[in-house]
Amino acid sequence: MNHTKNLGLELHTLVSRLERAGDRILRSEHGLSYRRFMVLVMVGELGVSTQRALADSLAVTEPSVSRMVAALAETGLLTVVPDPAGGNRRQIALTDAGRALVDRAGSQLIQRLTELVESSGVPFDTYFAHTRRLNAALDGGGTRPARRDTHDYR
């Protein structure tokens, strides 16, 4: 069977290449991996949260999040404190430095990715709207959380 329109392969290749491009940009400009940056972005989206909520939101394991959170806390980008509700849970939040990095690096990354999309001949607003619709469909038809600015990580 010939799959000339293999959307699965195209999506996988696109996401992998975009993540690598984002990783190169963030490492060279900010000394931070794309994966760790996405942890910061998601903590910013969630507000004060737990490692479990963060792991669920990123679709990764708790041990993986735990290692990244510990490394980001050591650099002063996250705070990690015992959950007031007790138990073995910990609350995670961005520090002022973490918030500033997300804003600065996020704006730069958004600008570079927007330029990439537009240079391909695809109108950015159209691409963004369709990407959001696909994500919403994967979320069961619901809408993704509204953001203050659709071109902003905050």
N, C-alpha and C positions, 0 to 999 in steps of 0.2 A: 504494500500500500504506500503510495507516494503522498507525503504530507507537505505540499508546497506552501500551505498557509498554516504552519505550525505555531499557533499563538503562544502555546506554553513555552516552547523553546525561545521564541522572540522575547517574551516577557522576562524569562529567566536571564537571558543574555543581557537585556537592557538593564535590569535591576542590578545585576552583578557588576556591569561596567560603570553604572552611575555610582554605586557604592565605592568602587575602587577610585573613581575620579574624585569623589567627595573625600575619601581617605587621603589621597595625595594632597588635595587642597588644604585640608585641616591639619595634617601633619606638618606640611611645609610652612604654613602661615601661623599656626597656633600651637604646634607641638602636641596635638591630641588626635587620637584615632577616631574614625567615623563612628565605630561602635560605642566608644565612650561618650562621644558627643551626643549620640542619640539617647543615651541614658540621661544626660543632662537635659536634653530637650523634653523627654518624657516626664522627668521629675518636674520641670517647669509647667508642663501641661496639667499634670495631676495635682500640683501643689504638694503640701505635706502628705506623704503616703508611706506605705510599708514596702518592704522588699518584695513581698508576695504580690502586691498590687502592681508594682513596677515590673516584675517578671512576667505577669500575665499580660500587661499592656505591651511589652516588647516581644512577647511570644518566645521567651527564652526560659531556661531553668533558673530556679532560685540560687543554686550554687554559682552559676555564671554571673548573675546580678550581684550576688554577695561579693565576689572578687572585684568586679568593676566598681561597685559602691565603695568598697574599702580603699581602693587605689585613688578614687576621686576625692574621698574624704581626706586622705593623706595630703593631697595637693591643695586642700582648702576650698574645693569647689562645691562640696556637699557637706551638710551636717548630718550626723547619725546619732540619734539619742534613743534611749529605751522608750517604748510606747507607754504612755500613761495608763493605758488599759491593762497593762501587765503582761505576763507571759514572756515568751522568748522573742516577741516581735520588736522591731526597731523602726522608728520614724525617720524618714529621709526628707531633706529639703535642700534647695539650692542656697548657697551662701550669696552674699552680694557679689563676690568675685565670680561665682558660677553663673549668676544671672547676667552679669556684664559680658562674660565670655559667650554665653548662648546668644545674647543680642548681637554682639560684634561679629562673631564667627557665623552665626545664622544669617545675618544680613548679607555677608560676603558670599556665603555658599548659595543662598537664594539668588543673588545677582548673577553669579557664574552659571548656575543651572538654568536660569531664565534665559540668559544669553545663548546657552547651548541649544535650548529648545527652539528659540526664535531663529537661530542660525540654520536650523534644519529645515526651515520653511513652514514649520507648524506654528500657528498662532498660540502664544503662551496661554491666554485666557481660555481658549477652547481646550487645549491639552489638559490644563488644570481642572476645568469643569468635568471633563470625561474621567479623569483619574479619580476625582472625588466621588463620582457616580459609581465607578467600579468598586471603590472601597466601601461605599455605603451598601452596595449589593452584597458584598462579602460579609458585612456586619448584619445581614438579615433584612436589608431594605431600609434600615434606619439611617438617619443622617449623622455625619461625623460632627463632633462638637464644634460649634462656631468659634472662630478665633477673632481677635480684635482686628486683624488685618490678614487677608488671605495669602499675603506674601511674607508673613512673619512667623517665626517659630514660637513666639511667646504665647 
